[in-house]
Amino acid sequence: MYFYKVQKPTLTVSSWNLTPDEEIKEIAKRYRSLLKTCRPFLDKANRKLIRRAFEIAVDAHKDMRRRSGEPYIFHPIEVARITAEEIGLGTTGVIAALLHDTVEDTGLTLGEIENEFGNVVARIIDGLTKISGLYNKSSDSTQQLENFRKMLLTLADDIRVILIKLADRLHNMRTLDNMPSDKQLKIAHETSYLFAPLAHRLGLYNIKSELEDLALKYIEPETFRSIVRKLQETKSKRDRYIRDFIEPLHKKLTEAGLQAEIKGRPKSISSILHKMKKQNIEFEEVYDLFAIRIILDSPPSLEKTDCWQVYALITDQYQPNPNRLRDWISTPKINGYESLHTTVMGPEGKWVEIQIRSRRMNAVAEKGLAAHWKYKDQDGDPALDAWISKVREMLESPQHNTMEFMDEFKLQLYSKEIFVFTPKGHLLKMSAGSTALDMAFEIHTELGLKCIGAKVHHKLVPLSYVLKNGDQVEILSSKIQEPGPDWLDFLTTAKAKNRVRQHLRDQRRKLAEKGQNKFLDKLQTMTTEVGEDMLHRIAFHLGLPSVSDLYYLSEINKINWSEVQQAVRRKYRKSNGDTLPAEASPERPNGDALVINHPSVWMDGSDREFRYSLAPCCNPIPGDEIVGIPQPGSEMLVHRQNCLNAALTHSTAHHRTIRTRWNKGARVAFLTGIQLRGVDDKGIISGISRVITEEMQLNMRSISVLSEDGIFEGQIMVYLEDTQVLQDLLRRLRKVKGVHKVDRIEKSTPNEA
């Protein structure tokens, strides 16, 4: 029996209906469940420490409630359980998880925690407290960036800080239904954009998949529900197929004397959607809705041999796809993942992915390198150390643009790997898509800055050459070489981009210093009002981010002096805190909308219309869930809610977003792109045109079709009123003879919007 004091609270939320006595019993039950999870490392001393942390947490949070009405202590208990069971941390991690919100939300101090549990626990909780304000609504994007940098620095100090933060985020996502819709969207975008990739990079694949699925539930709820429904409808058939597929494999492994567990693993909802979008296919055409996992009971000395023996047995039974063999046993992923993957042709002509690994490999795949992190008295993992070093390199090179930094960091999280060799045979791991110039910077910064080309297998290639697995590369350099802005067009690694940007900024600053007097002398011939306000006015008018850019353009003789003259003469006014030209039209319609009646977007809770335009990166139409992002000195951009640019803003500067909705009473036609693919046949174009112009009486702006070897691919730009009309059009076009694929054109790519 566990005794502790808890204040019997007064319930204020109707969704929670346990009595105070029942709550006490429920808390004790959850605590016992936590102890059961901790049993592998729970000796007498550890049990006492965890018990003390639990008592302190219960007392600290005794007056606190979650939005659902349940006692707040449920949250730290569950975070501690996730930390132990799903991530694999020990006593120190569990204690820190139980206390992770106490310093931030209660009167408990770090000093008190240090006195009770020592410096390590206090340091972890201090790290968690520092990053709790990462997404402070009142913070501007610069402060957001600094907070994010602080979070990344905790990776090197003690990775348990990040792991407990991931457990905290996972439980918050599991209980997100009780939050207001705007908070749901903000947290979901943060999770999708940052926390899921971070879990992926640390090898926590199960947590990564669940975070992505839960984020999708709130970002694209209709799509999420549709896939869930279809998975449920096909579950019994899928389970039967898995049983039939596995049965002969079990027999072969037993006859070979191999002990193994074979099970089917369902593909995550977000992974299914990603494949549907990437390959432009319907749910029914996703062949690998599941994967077969074979987990061998092999000693370390026989792991590799046994895995390849299983592969041979499988390919004796089923025909493999030679292009789908992935050997991550010989060359593990940078996060330590080891497994042998193959795809074979199963019964009924269906492709099936099979993953072959040992128990040890599976433990790393489930828990990630982070779960096996060695602390101060032991060696760390070399692969994780190498990645943390890359993160530090990014942090050492200040980025003035928050979005740019976040985007590049995400690339570091999700990038795949290739292996290349130096002329002397040294192996280098590079991100897939890296160029010869990226490799030069990977070897040494100065070599990158002076690089003029490379030789691959003794043949000369340009700086932009994209490296391939197994390339042997010799970097060529020259002392007189200088980086140019065009280098940024083909560099892919954060290290290389940061070094080039820093070099270009230094060059630009020097030229700006030279051009300052030149610009000011010229300006004095136009006006006597040569002050800071005038300079900022001119920079704004020319669309430049700073006054120093005026000086720089002046020095390189690329400034438009007639525009400068106009800026000097123009009268300006203030509008919503931004400086805008007085003659700017507040009712300018969007150029890509065929206006039947002025397109109407409304700010939630407001009775007035405001100036906006539709973001070209995602082309929203009525029926799409949308969000507004104000632009300094310009009109607001309206994005689709699932647009990558909207996600980026939600993740880094949520306070800038405005909840936005369509005015249902307005009739407007918006330009939308449709892509088609099928078998080229006589009359295919007339059939498509008939559906659009005759059956649905829509206004088509353009149609382009390319035919090759009997297959056609086409794009149609058509004006539509809303997503309902869009879905009707897609359905009708799919019925046209010869048309196999029809989908809306998705243009969402990150930019500076």
N, C-alpha and C positions, 0 to 999 in steps of 0.2 A: 504494500500500500504506500502511496506517495502523498505526503502531507505538505501543503503549502497554503499561504494566505492569498486569497483573492477577494477583492471587493465585489459584492453582488451588484451588478449594474442594472440600471433601468433600461429596458429595451425601447429603442426609438424607431426602428425600421421594421416594417411589417413582414418583410421577407424572412426574417429570422425569428423563430417562435419557440426556442428552448427556454425553459425557466432557468433562473440563476443556478439552482442546484444541478440541473441537467447539464448546464454549461461546464461546471466544475468537473463533472464526471467525464464529459467529452474531452476536456483539456487533458485530463489524466490519461484517458485512452490514447490520445494522439501522442502523448509523451512516451507511453509504453511502446507504441508502434515505432517511434524513433529509436528507442533503445534496442529494439529487436533488429532494426536495420544496422545499428552500430555493433552488433554482437561480435563480428570478426576481430575487432580491436578493443573490445570492452573489458579490460581488466578492472580490478577494484579501484585503482587510482583514477583511471579514465572515467569510470562511472561516477565517481565522486565529483570530478571536475564538471562533467556534463550536467549532473544534477544541480550543482551550484549555479551554473550559467542559466539553466532553465528557471530556477527560483528567482534569480535577479531579473530575467526577462519578463516573467509573469508579473512581478511586482512593479517593474518600470512601466509596463503597458496596461496596467489594471484598469485604467479609466478610458482606454482607447478602443474604438470600434472601427471595423472596416466598413466600407460603403454598404455592404450587404446587411450590416447589422451584427455580424458575428464578432466575437472577441478578437482583437487585433493579434493576440498571442498565437492564434492559429497560423498566421502568416510566417513568423520566424520559425515555428516548429516545422512547417512544411518546407521552408527554404533549407533548414538543416537536414531534413530527410533527403531532399533532392541532392544536396551537397555530398551526403554520405553514400546513398544508394545509386544515383544516376550519374554522378561525376566521379566518386571514388575517393574523396578526401577523408582524412582521419579525425582524431579527436580535436585537434586545433581548429580545423575547418568547421566542424560541427559547433564548437563553442562560439567561434566568430559569427557563424550564421545565426545562431540563437540571439546574439547581441547586436546584429548588424544595424538595427535602426535605433538603438537606445541612445547613442550620443546625439544623433540628429534630432530625434523626436521627443526625448524625455530629458529629465534633469540629470541623468547619469553622466559622469565625466570620464575622459580617457584616463585620467590619473587613478580613478577608482577601479576601472577595469584593469589597468596595469598592476595595481596592488593585489588584485584577486587572481589574475591569470598570467601575469608576466608581460614582458615587452613585445613578444611576437604577436600575441592576440591583440594587444592595444594598437600595434602598427597596422595590422590588417583592418581593424575597425576604423582606424583613422583614414586609411586609404578608401574604404567604402564610403565614409562620410564626405570626403572631398569630392568623390565623383557622383554623389547623390544629387548635386546641383548642376550636373552636366547639361540638363535641358531646362534650365531656369527660364521661365516664360519671359521674364523681364530682361534677360541677357540679350545683347546684340550679337551679331554673328562673330565678331572678333572675340568676345568673351567666350562664346560657345567653343570656338576653336581652341582657346587656351585651356578651357576645362577638359576638352577632349584630349589634348596633349597630356594633361596631368593623369588622365585615366590610363593612357598608353604607357606612361612612365612606370606605373605600378606593375606592368608586366615583368620588368627587370627586377624591381624591388622584391616582390613576392607575388607570384602568379595566382595565388589563392584569392587575392583581392578580385581579380577578374572572374575567376571561377564562381565565387560566391555571388558576384553581381549577375552572372548568367543564370544562376539558380534563382535569384531574386526576380529577375525578369521573366523567367519561365513560369514561376508561380503567378506573377501578376498577369501574364497573358492567359493563363488557364482560368483566371477569375475576372477577366476583363468585362464580362457581360454587365456587371453592376455599375460600370462607369458611364458618364454622359457620352453621347456619340462623338463630340469633337475631341474629347480626351482619348476615346477608343482609337480614332483615326491617327492622332498624333503618336500615341504609344505604338500602334501597329506599324507606322512608317519607320519610326526609330528602330523597331525590332527587325524589320525586314532589311533596312539599309545598313545597320551597324552590328546588331547583336547576333543575328543569324550568321553573317559572314565571319564574325569573330569566333563563334562556336565551331564553324567549319574549319577555320584555320588552326584551331587548337585540337582538332581531331574528334570533337564531340558531335558525331554525325547524327545520332538520334535526337539530340537536343536541337541541333541546327534544323533538322527536318520538321520537328514539331513547332519550333518558333516560326518557320516560314509558313506552315499550314495555318497556324493561329493568326498570323498577320494577314494572310490572304482572306481569312474569314471576315475581317472587318474592312479591308481595302476593296475587295471585290466579292461582296457577300453573295450575289446572285450566282456568279461563276462557281464559288466555293460550294454552295448548296447543290448546284447542278451536278458537279463531279461526285460529291458525296452520295447523292441519290443514285447515280449510275453505278458507282462502286457497290452499293448495297444491293442493287438489282442483279448484278453479275457475280455476287460473292459465292453463292452455292456452286455455280458452274465453274468458277475459278478454283475453288477448293477441291472440287472433284478432279479437275485437270492436274492440279499439283500432286494429288495422291497418286494418280496414274503415272505421272512423270517420274516421281521419286521411287516407286516400287522396284523397278529393275535396277536402279542405282544402288539401293540398299542391298540387294542380293549380290551384286558384283563386289561391293566393298567388303561384305561379310566373307565371301569366298576368298578374297585377297588377304584376309586377316587384319583388316584395318578397322579400328574402332572410331566411329564418327557419328555426329548428330546431323541430320538433314532436315531442313525446314524451309518453308516458303516465306519470303519477306515481301509484304506489300509495298509498292512504290508510294511515296508521299504524294499528297494532293497537289502541292506546289510543283513537284517534279513532273507530274502528269501534265499540268497546265503549261509548264515551260516547254515540254516536248510538243504539245499541241500548237503552241504559238511559233516555236522555232521551225517546225516542219510543216506548218499550215495544214494540220490535219484535224479530224474530228476525234472525239473520245474513242469511238469504236475502232479507230485505226491505230491507236497506241498499242503496239503488240506486247511490250514488256511492262504490263501493269504490276508485275511481281518479279522477284528474283529468287532463285534457289540458293541457299547458303549451306555449304558443307563444312562442318567444324570438326577437325581431326584431333584425337587424343594422341598427339605425337610428342616425344621428347625433343628438346631444342636441337639436338644433333641430327635428327631425322626429319625435321619440319619440311625443309625444302624438297627433299627426296620424296617424301610421302605426298606432298601436294602435287608434284608432277606425276606421280604414279596414279593419283586420283584423276588427274586430267586425261591420262592415257585411257583409263577405264571408261570415262565419260564419252570420249570421242570414239571408243569402240561401239558404244551403244547409240550415240546420236551424232549426226553430221555437224561439225563445227563451222562457224563462219570465220575464215582465216583473217579477215580484217578486224575482228572484234576480240582478239587475244590481247590481254593487258597483264604484263608481268610486273607487279609491284612487290614481288618477293626478292628478286635479284636487285632491283633498284627501288627501295621504298620511297613513298612520297615524303616531302620535306617535313610533314608533321608526324612521321613515323608509321604511317599506314602501310601494312603489308598484306597482300592478298593476290590471288591469281584469279583473273576474271576471263571468262569465255562466254560466247553466245552460241547456242546450238539450235538446230532445227528439231523441234519436238513433234509429238503427234499432232495431227490435223493441220500440219504446215505452219505451226506457230513458232516464232523465235523465242527462246528462253535464255535469260542471262543466268549464269552460274558463278558463284563466288566460292573459292576454295581457300581455306585458311586453317591454321592451328588454333588451339584454345588460347595460347599466348597472343597470337596475332589478333584474335577476335576481341580479347580484353582491351588491347590497344585501340582497335577499331571502335569499340563501344565507348570506352572512357577517354580515349585520346592521350596524346603525350602528356598533356597537362595533369592528368590523374596520376601519372607516374613521376611527376616532377620531383627532383631530389633537392632537398633544402640545404641550408648553409654548410652542414657538416659532410655533404656528399657531392659528387659530381653532377652537373646538370646534363641535360640531353643535348648533344652537339647540334642536331637539326634545329631544335627549338631555339638554342642559343644563336644560331646563324640568322634565324628569322628575326629574333629580337634585335640583333645588331642592325638589320635592315630598317626596322622601325625607328631605331635611334637615329639612323642617318637621315630619315625623313624629318624627324623632329629637330635635328640640328640645322636644317635649312629652312628658315622662316618663310611661310607662304603668306602673302598678303590677301589671298583669295581663299576664303573658307571653303567654298564649294569645290575649288580645285584640289585643295588638300584632302578633303573627305573623299572625293572621287578616286584620287590616286591611292589613298590608303585602302579603300575597298578593293581596288585591283590587286593590292598586295595580299588581301585576305583570300580572294577567290581564284587567283591565277593558277593555271596548270603549269607543269614543268616539262622542260626538255633537258637533254644532257649533251654538252658539247665539249670538245677537247682543245687544249692549247697545242702548239707545235711540238712540245716536249711530252705530250700525252697526259697532262693533268686534266682531271675531270672538273667541269663547272656545271652547276645547276642553274638554269636560267628560266625565267617565265616564258611560257609559250607565247609566240609572237614577237619575242625580242629580236632586235636587229644587231648587225655587226657593231654598230656604234654603241648600243647598250652593253655589249660584251666588253668593249674597250673601257667603258666607265666602271664596269664590274671589277675589272682587273686593277685599275688605278684611275683616279680622277684626272690627273695630269695627262695620262695616256688618252683618255677620252676627249679632253679639250684640244688635243693636238692631232687627233685621228684624221686621216685623209682617205682611208679605205681599208680593205682587208683582202686576204687570200683565203679561199675556202677550198680545201683539197688542192692547194697550189694554184688555183685559178683566181684571177683578180675579180672582186665584186665591189659594188658601191657601198657607201655607208648605210644605205637603207635596206640592204640585203636582209631578208628575214631568215633567221637561223632555223635549221632543221635538226632533229635528233641525230646524233652521231657525227655532226660536222666537225672537222678539224680546222680551226680558224687561227690565222696569223694576222695580227693587227699591224697596220702600217701607219706611221705618224710623220709629222713635219713640224719643226720648230716655229715656222711662220704661220701655221694654221690658226684660224680664229673661228669660234662657233658662230653660226648665223641663226636668225629666227626660224628659218626653214627646218632646222634640226628638230624642233619640237613637233613637227608634223609626222615624223616617223620614229621618234624615241618612244619607248613604252614603259621602261622601268622608272620608278619614282626617283631613284638615286641619280640617274642620268638627267632626267628632266629638271630636277632641283638644281643640279650643278650648272646646267646650261642657263636656266632662268636667272640664277644668281650672277653668272658672268654677264649676261645681257643687261641685267639691271645695273650692274657696275658700269658697263659701257654707256648705258643711257644716262645715268646720273652724271658722268663726266661730261658728256656732250651737252646736257641740260645746263650744267654750271657754265660752260663756255657760251651757250646761247642766251643766257639771262640778259646780259647787257645789250646784246644785239636786239632782242625783242623789245625791251623797255625803251630803248632809243627810238625805235620805229613807232611804238605806241604813243610816245610823247608828241609826235608830229600829228596825231589824230585827235588827242584830247589832253586836257590838263588834269583830268581826274584819273591819275595813275595810282590807284590805291588797291588794297587787298580786295575790296568788294568788286571793283571793276575787273580785276584779274580773274576772280572766280566766275563772274558773269560771262566773260569771254570764253573761259574753259567750258562752262556749261553749254553755251550756245554752240560751240564746236563739237560737243559730245565727248569731251576729254575728261578723264577722271581727276586730274589735278593740274595745278598751275605749272608744275615742272614739265608737264607734257607740252605746254605752249613753248617753253624755252627750248626743249629738245627738237620740236618740229622746226622752230626758227633756225636752229643751228644747222640742220640738214636740208634747209631750204624747201620744206614740204608743207609750209603753213599757208592757208588761204587767207590773204590779207583783206580781200573784199568781205569775207565772212566776219573777220575781226572788226572791220568798219561797221558792219550791220549790228554787231553785238554792242558796240559802243553807243550807237544811236537808239537802240531798242529800249522801250519801257517794259519793265517787268512787274509782276504782281505775285503775291503769295497765295497758294491754294493748298489746303490740307497739309500745311507744313512743308510743302515742296515748292521750289521756285519754278514757275511755269510761264511761258509766253502768254501775254494777255490775249492775243488773237487766236490762241489754240481753241479749236472747236470742241465743246463738251459733248456734242452729239455725233461725232464722226463715226459712221458705221464701219464695221469690219470689212476689209476688202474681199474676204472669201465667203461672204454671205450674200445670197440673192435676197434682198430685203422685200418681203411682202408687207410686213409691218415691222417697225424698228425692232431689232433683236433685243430682248429684254432679259437681263440677268439682275438678280436682286441680292443685296446684302442681307443675310439673315437678321431678322429683328429690326430692319430698317424699312421705312415707307418711301424711300426715294431711290431713283435710279442713279447710276454713276458711270463715269467714263471707263470703258474697258475695251479690250480686244481679245480675240480667241487665240490661244497659244498655237503657233504653227507646228510645234513639236508633236502635238497629239490631236489637234483638230476636234475639239469636243462638239457634240451636237446635243440638242435637248433629249433627255432620257439618260445621258451619261451623268454619273455622279461627278460633281465639279468642285473646284476650290479656287479662290481668287488669291493672287500674289501681287500686291502693289509694287510698282516700279518707281524708284525715286525719279522725280522730274518727268514722269510720263504716266500714261493710263495703266490701269490694272490689267494683268494678263490672267485669263481664265483657262485653267488646265483641267484635263480629266483627272479624277482622283487617283487613278492608278498610273499616271504619267511619272516617269523617272525623275523629271525635274521637280514635280510637286512633291514626290517622296523625299528628294534631297532637301528641299526647303523645310518640309515637316520635320526632318531629322536634325537639322542644324539651326533653324531659325523659325520655330513654330509660331512665335509671336507675330511674324510677318504675314501669316496666312489669314484669309477672311472666309468664313463659312458662306458659301454662295449657292444659290439655287436658281433654276430656270423659272421664269414667269410663265405659268401654264397657259395663260390666256393669249399669249402672243403667237402669231403664225409667221414663222420665218423659215427659209430654206437655207441650209448650210452646205457648203461644198465638202463632199466626202469621197474618199478614194476606195475603190473596190478592185481587188486583184483576182484573176481567174486563171485556171490552168485546165487543159483537157486535150482531147484528141481532135486534131484539125480535120474539119469536114466541110463540105460544101453547105453553105447556108448557116454556118455557126454564128457569124456576125449578125446576120439579119434576125436570127432567133434571139440573140441577146438584146439587140436594139428593140425588137418588138415587145419584149417583157418590160423594158424601161419606159419607152415612149408611148406604147399603145395600151398595154395592160395596166400599168401603174401611172401613166401620164406624168412622168417625172421629167425634169429639165436636165439633159445630159450636156455637160460642157465639152468633154473630149473622150475619145476612145482610142487606144493604141494597142495593136496586137502584133506579136512577133511569132512567126511559125518556123519550126525547124524539125526536120525528120519526122513529120507527121504529128508533132506536139506543138500546141500553141500556148503562149503566155500573154495575158493582156491586162491592161489597167483601164479603168473607167473612172472618170471624175463626174459625179452626179450630185445634184442639189436635193437634199433630204430634209424633212422637217424634224424628225426625231428618231430615236433608236428603234421604236416600234416599226416605223416605215422601213428602216434599214434591215431589220430582221426579216420582214416580209419580202423585201427585195432579194436578200441572200437566199431565202427559201425557194423563191420562184426561179432564180438563176440556176440553182443546183438541179432543177428539173429539166433544163434545156439539154437536148440530146448532144452528147459529146463533152459537156462541161463536167469535170471531175472535182475540181477544187474551187471554192469561192470563199473569200473572206474580206473583211475590212482591212484596209492598209493601216498598219500600226507604225507610226513615225516617231514614237517616243524615244529620244536619245538625249542624254544629259547635255546641257549647255549652260550658259550663264543667265538663263531666264530667271 
